[in-house]
């Protein structure tokens, strides 16, 4: 919204600063941080009052988790509200990619909210029907991918970019929406599976957001994209503002989610943020890079898939407990050890992902 002030830069030259994506991304970060930080306590009190017993805790999990009973969930509402407020204030609302990403984020957040609502009201781990949930997620992702194809450069709009290879893109044609939808749905559910310990999901999400904020800026800039020999996507640079808003909202949320957590993110946040990252990866033609940068999320998802697959066929467990962060808890790692070590892994993977920009 504030970008429109740049139209008056002829009269007031100082307003020209609102044209710069970097300035607006910084403004979005600060706005989202302050929004969540100041409104967070009231939101937590309200959610605790409404939810009563809070999120149900699994009795088959680590015993230390039983102390978390009564902690409210749906903290994703705080993150998404701060993210949307900052993006609508600092983003260029004429940019179609902004609305596509916000649509996916809001829709996935709504699915997660309904799932959290069912779990809290029923005090059960069985929330929204898995099949119905996946069906909705796929439908939303397909619409988003169709829109991205519509607004993307015709030469690459239906292609799949390969990291480490100069300007190589695999043409998928009509299969592109299906493959890209898999990326978005997979990202949403992988982040959802990672959200099992205090602070475990939000920091890797912020690390991925920072990485893709940088990638979005470079992809949207013709000069940088040409120099790095990556695919130029006009308008994609504006997604840096959304990434900045996510980082700010995430930092504000982490203040309350740090151990011992005052509130949990819930599916409301994890699904919405995962869908956001997946959509940005598709829009910037860096889908495979997301699997590298978000390798921690991939590992968490694979641990569940492998555990279920092997157990159904052999009756044996590969891991002591899945997702894999619980496996390490069962091995004797303390919760802070698991969380901080997984943060370190996320930083390393982000650096590997960024290296794909230059190693071509």
C-alpha positions as CSV (number, residue, x, y, z in Angstrom):
1,X,0.0,0.0,0.0
2,X,2.7,2.5,1.0
3,X,4.4,1.8,-2.4
4,X,1.8,4.2,-3.9
5,X,3.5,7.0,-2.0
6,X,6.3,6.7,-4.6
7,X,3.9,8.2,-7.2
8,X,4.4,11.6,-5.4
9,X,8.2,11.4,-5.5
10,X,8.2,14.1,-8.1
11,X,6.9,16.6,-5.5
12,X,8.5,15.0,-2.5
13,X,11.7,13.2,-3.6
14,X,12.2,11.5,-0.3
15,X,9.1,9.3,-1.1
16,X,11.1,7.6,-3.8
17,X,12.5,5.3,-1.1
18,X,9.1,3.4,-1.2
19,X,10.0,2.1,-4.7
20,X,12.9,0.1,-3.2
21,X,12.0,-3.5,-2.4
22,X,14.8,-3.8,0.1
23,X,13.4,-0.8,2.1
24,X,9.9,-2.2,2.0
25,X,11.1,-5.6,3.0
26,X,12.8,-4.1,6.0
27,X,9.7,-2.1,6.9
28,X,7.5,-5.3,6.6
29,X,9.9,-7.2,8.9
30,X,9.8,-4.5,11.6
31,X,6.0,-4.0,11.3
32,X,5.2,-7.7,11.6
33,X,7.6,-8.1,14.5
34,X,6.1,-5.2,16.5
35,X,2.5,-6.3,15.6
36,X,3.0,-9.8,17.0
37,X,5.1,-8.7,19.9
38,X,2.6,-6.1,21.2
39,X,-0.7,-8.0,20.4
40,X,0.7,-11.4,21.3
41,X,0.0,-11.3,25.1
42,X,-3.7,-10.4,24.5
43,X,-4.0,-13.1,21.9
44,X,-2.5,-15.8,24.1
45,X,-4.8,-14.8,27.0
46,X,-7.8,-14.9,24.7
47,X,-6.9,-18.3,23.2
48,X,-6.2,-19.8,26.7
49,X,-9.6,-18.6,27.9
50,X,-11.4,-20.0,24.8
51,X,-9.6,-23.3,24.6
52,X,-9.6,-24.2,28.3
53,X,-7.5,-27.4,28.3
54,X,-5.5,-26.3,25.3
55,X,-3.9,-28.6,22.8
56,X,-4.2,-32.4,23.7
57,X,-0.8,-33.9,24.4
58,X,0.1,-37.4,23.2
59,X,0.5,-39.9,26.0
60,X,2.7,-42.2,24.0
61,X,5.3,-39.4,23.5
62,X,8.2,-38.3,25.7
63,X,7.2,-37.9,29.3
64,X,8.5,-34.4,29.5
65,X,5.8,-33.3,27.1
66,X,3.1,-34.0,29.7
67,X,4.1,-30.9,31.5
68,X,2.9,-28.9,28.4
69,X,-0.8,-29.7,29.1
70,X,-3.0,-26.6,29.1
71,X,-0.8,-24.7,26.6
72,X,-3.1,-23.0,24.0
73,X,-2.6,-23.7,20.3
74,X,-3.5,-21.8,17.1
75,X,-0.6,-19.4,17.6
76,X,-0.4,-19.4,13.9
77,X,-3.2,-16.8,14.0
78,X,-0.7,-14.4,15.5
79,X,1.9,-15.1,12.8
80,X,-0.5,-14.9,9.9
81,X,-2.2,-11.8,11.2
82,X,1.1,-10.0,11.6
83,X,2.3,-11.3,8.2
84,X,-0.9,-10.1,6.4
85,X,-0.9,-6.7,8.1
86,X,2.7,-6.0,7.2
87,X,2.4,-7.3,3.6
88,X,-0.7,-5.3,2.9
89,X,1.0,-2.2,4.3
90,X,4.4,-2.5,2.6
91,X,3.7,-4.8,-0.4
92,X,2.9,-3.8,-3.9
93,X,-0.7,-4.8,-4.2
94,X,-0.6,-4.5,-8.0
95,X,1.7,-7.5,-8.1
96,X,-0.2,-10.8,-8.9
97,X,2.4,-13.0,-7.1
98,X,1.6,-11.2,-3.8
99,X,-2.0,-12.2,-4.0
100,X,-1.3,-15.7,-5.2
101,X,1.0,-16.3,-2.2
102,X,-1.4,-14.7,0.3
103,X,-4.3,-16.7,-1.1
104,X,-2.5,-20.0,-0.5
105,X,-1.3,-18.9,2.9
106,X,-4.8,-17.9,4.0
107,X,-6.4,-21.0,2.6
108,X,-3.9,-23.4,4.1
109,X,-4.1,-21.4,7.4
110,X,-7.9,-21.8,7.4
111,X,-7.6,-25.6,6.9
112,X,-5.1,-25.8,9.7
113,X,-7.4,-23.6,11.9
114,X,-10.3,-26.0,11.4
115,X,-8.1,-29.0,12.2
116,X,-6.9,-27.3,15.4
117,X,-10.4,-26.3,16.3
118,X,-11.6,-30.0,16.0
119,X,-8.7,-31.2,18.1
120,X,-9.2,-28.7,20.9
121,X,-13.0,-29.0,21.1
122,X,-12.9,-32.8,21.0
123,X,-9.7,-33.0,23.0
124,X,-8.5,-35.6,20.5
125,X,-5.6,-36.0,18.1
126,X,-8.1,-36.8,15.4
127,X,-8.9,-33.5,13.7
128,X,-9.9,-32.9,10.1
129,X,-10.3,-36.0,7.9
130,X,-6.9,-36.7,6.2
131,X,-8.4,-37.3,2.8
132,X,-10.6,-34.3,2.8
133,X,-7.7,-32.1,4.0
134,X,-5.3,-33.3,1.3
135,X,-8.0,-32.9,-1.4
136,X,-8.6,-29.3,-0.4
137,X,-4.9,-28.6,-0.2
138,X,-4.3,-30.1,-3.7
139,X,-7.2,-28.1,-5.2
140,X,-5.9,-24.8,-3.7
141,X,-2.4,-25.6,-4.9
142,X,-3.6,-26.4,-8.5
143,X,-5.4,-23.0,-8.7
144,X,-2.3,-21.2,-7.4
145,X,0.0,-23.1,-9.9
146,X,-2.4,-22.3,-12.8
147,X,-2.2,-18.6,-11.8
148,X,1.6,-18.7,-11.6
149,X,1.7,-20.2,-15.1
150,X,-0.6,-17.5,-16.4
151,X,1.5,-14.6,-15.1
152,X,4.9,-16.2,-15.5
153,X,7.2,-15.7,-18.5
154,X,5.8,-17.9,-21.3
155,X,9.2,-19.5,-22.1
156,X,9.6,-21.0,-18.6
157,X,6.1,-20.8,-17.1
158,X,5.5,-24.5,-17.5
159,X,9.0,-25.7,-16.9
160,X,10.9,-27.1,-13.9
161,X,14.3,-25.5,-13.2
162,X,17.3,-27.6,-12.2
163,X,19.8,-26.2,-9.7
164,X,23.6,-26.2,-10.5
165,X,22.8,-26.2,-14.2
166,X,22.9,-23.0,-16.3
167,X,19.4,-22.0,-17.4
168,X,18.4,-25.6,-17.9
169,X,14.6,-26.0,-17.5
170,X,12.7,-29.3,-18.0
171,X,9.5,-28.6,-19.9
172,X,6.5,-30.2,-18.2
173,X,3.6,-28.7,-20.1
174,X,0.3,-29.6,-18.7
175,X,2.0,-31.7,-16.0
176,X,3.5,-28.6,-14.4
177,X,0.5,-27.8,-12.2
178,X,0.5,-31.3,-10.8
179,X,4.2,-31.3,-10.0
180,X,4.2,-27.8,-8.6
181,X,1.1,-28.6,-6.5
182,X,3.0,-31.5,-5.0
183,X,5.7,-29.1,-4.0
184,X,3.2,-26.8,-2.3
185,X,1.2,-29.5,-0.6
186,X,4.4,-31.3,0.4
187,X,5.9,-28.1,1.9
188,X,2.8,-27.4,3.9
189,X,2.6,-30.9,5.4
190,X,6.4,-31.2,6.0
191,X,6.4,-28.0,8.1
192,X,3.4,-29.3,9.9
193,X,5.2,-32.5,10.9
194,X,8.2,-30.6,12.0
195,X,6.2,-28.5,14.5
196,X,6.5,-30.8,17.5
197,X,8.8,-29.0,19.9
198,X,9.0,-25.5,21.3
199,X,10.7,-23.3,18.7
200,X,11.6,-26.2,16.4
201,X,9.5,-25.3,13.3
202,X,9.5,-21.5,13.4
203,X,13.2,-20.9,13.3
204,X,13.9,-23.2,10.2
205,X,10.9,-21.5,8.6
206,X,12.4,-18.1,9.2
207,X,15.8,-19.4,7.8
208,X,14.0,-20.6,4.7
209,X,12.1,-17.3,4.4
210,X,15.4,-15.3,4.6
211,X,16.9,-17.6,1.9
212,X,14.0,-17.3,-0.4
213,X,13.7,-13.6,0.3
214,X,17.2,-13.3,-1.2
215,X,16.4,-15.6,-4.0
216,X,13.2,-13.8,-4.9
217,X,15.0,-10.5,-5.0
218,X,17.7,-11.8,-7.3
219,X,15.2,-13.7,-9.5
220,X,13.1,-10.6,-10.0
221,X,16.0,-8.4,-10.9
222,X,17.0,-8.9,-14.6
223,X,20.6,-7.7,-14.1
224,X,21.3,-10.0,-11.1
225,X,19.4,-12.9,-12.8
226,X,21.5,-12.6,-16.0
227,X,24.7,-12.3,-14.0
228,X,24.0,-15.4,-12.0
229,X,22.5,-17.2,-15.0
230,X,19.2,-18.0,-13.2
231,X,15.8,-17.7,-14.6
232,X,14.4,-14.1,-14.5
233,X,10.8,-13.9,-13.3
234,X,9.5,-10.3,-13.6
235,X,7.7,-9.3,-10.4
236,X,9.0,-12.1,-8.3
237,X,11.2,-9.6,-6.3
238,X,8.1,-8.4,-4.5
239,X,7.9,-11.7,-2.7
240,X,10.9,-10.5,-0.7
241,X,8.5,-8.2,1.2
242,X,6.3,-11.2,2.1
243,X,9.5,-13.1,3.3
244,X,10.5,-10.1,5.4
245,X,7.0,-10.0,6.9
246,X,7.3,-13.7,7.7
247,X,10.6,-13.3,9.4
248,X,9.3,-10.4,11.5
249,X,6.1,-12.3,12.5
250,X,8.2,-15.4,13.2
251,X,10.6,-13.5,15.5
252,X,7.6,-12.0,17.4
253,X,6.0,-15.4,17.8
254,X,9.3,-17.0,18.9
255,X,9.4,-14.6,21.9
256,X,6.3,-16.5,23.2
257,X,7.1,-19.9,21.7
258,X,10.6,-20.1,23.3
259,X,10.8,-23.0,25.9
260,X,8.7,-23.3,27.9
261,X,6.2,-22.2,25.3
262,X,3.3,-20.0,26.2
263,X,1.6,-20.9,23.0
264,X,1.9,-23.5,20.2
265,X,1.9,-22.7,16.5
266,X,-0.6,-25.4,15.7
267,X,-1.6,-26.5,12.2
268,X,-3.0,-23.0,11.7
269,X,0.6,-21.7,11.4
270,X,2.6,-24.7,10.2
271,X,0.3,-25.4,7.2
272,X,0.0,-21.8,6.2
273,X,3.7,-21.1,6.4
274,X,4.7,-24.3,4.6
275,X,2.2,-23.5,1.8
276,X,3.7,-20.0,1.6
277,X,7.3,-21.3,1.2
278,X,6.2,-23.8,-1.4
279,X,4.3,-21.2,-3.4
280,X,7.3,-18.8,-3.4
281,X,9.5,-21.7,-4.5
282,X,7.2,-22.4,-7.5
283,X,6.9,-18.8,-8.4
284,X,10.6,-18.2,-8.4
285,X,11.4,-21.4,-10.3
286,X,13.5,-22.8,-7.3
287,X,11.4,-25.8,-6.4
288,X,14.3,-28.2,-5.9
289,X,16.2,-25.6,-4.0
290,X,13.4,-25.5,-1.5
291,X,14.0,-29.3,-0.9
292,X,17.6,-28.4,-0.1
293,X,17.0,-25.3,2.0
294,X,14.0,-27.0,3.7
295,X,15.9,-30.3,4.0
296,X,15.0,-30.5,7.7
297,X,11.3,-30.5,6.8
298,X,12.0,-33.2,4.1
299,X,13.8,-35.3,6.7
300,X,10.9,-35.0,9.2
301,X,8.3,-36.0,6.5
302,X,10.4,-38.9,5.3
303,X,10.8,-40.3,8.8
304,X,7.1,-40.5,9.1
305,X,6.6,-42.0,5.7
306,X,9.3,-44.6,6.3
307,X,8.0,-45.4,9.8
308,X,4.5,-46.0,8.6
309,X,5.5,-47.9,5.5
310,X,7.8,-50.4,7.3
311,X,5.5,-50.8,10.3
312,X,2.5,-51.8,8.2
313,X,4.6,-54.4,6.3
314,X,6.8,-55.8,9.0
315,X,5.3,-54.7,12.3
316,X,8.7,-53.2,13.2
317,X,9.7,-49.6,13.8
318,X,12.7,-48.0,12.1
319,X,12.7,-45.1,14.6
320,X,11.9,-45.2,18.3
321,X,9.2,-42.6,17.5
322,X,8.3,-40.5,14.5
323,X,8.7,-37.7,13.4
324,X,12.4,-38.0,13.8
325,X,12.8,-35.2,16.4
326,X,10.9,-37.5,18.9
327,X,13.3,-40.3,18.0
328,X,16.2,-38.2,19.3
329,X,14.2,-37.4,22.5
330,X,13.7,-41.1,23.1
331,X,17.5,-41.5,22.7
332,X,18.0,-39.2,25.6
333,X,18.5,-35.8,23.9
334,X,16.9,-32.9,25.8
335,X,14.3,-30.8,24.0
336,X,16.7,-27.8,23.8
337,X,19.4,-30.0,22.4
338,X,17.2,-31.4,19.6
339,X,15.8,-27.9,18.8
340,X,19.2,-26.1,18.6
341,X,20.9,-28.9,16.7
342,X,18.1,-28.9,14.2
343,X,18.4,-25.1,13.9
344,X,22.1,-25.6,13.0
345,X,21.2,-28.2,10.4
346,X,18.8,-25.6,8.9
347,X,21.5,-23.0,8.7
348,X,23.9,-25.3,6.9
349,X,21.2,-26.4,4.4
350,X,20.3,-22.8,3.7
351,X,24.0,-22.1,2.8
352,X,24.0,-25.1,0.5
353,X,20.8,-23.9,-1.1
354,X,22.3,-20.4,-1.6
355,X,25.4,-22.0,-3.2
356,X,23.2,-23.2,-6.1
357,X,22.9,-19.6,-7.2
358,X,26.6,-19.4,-8.0
359,X,27.8,-22.9,-8.6
360,X,26.6,-23.2,-12.2
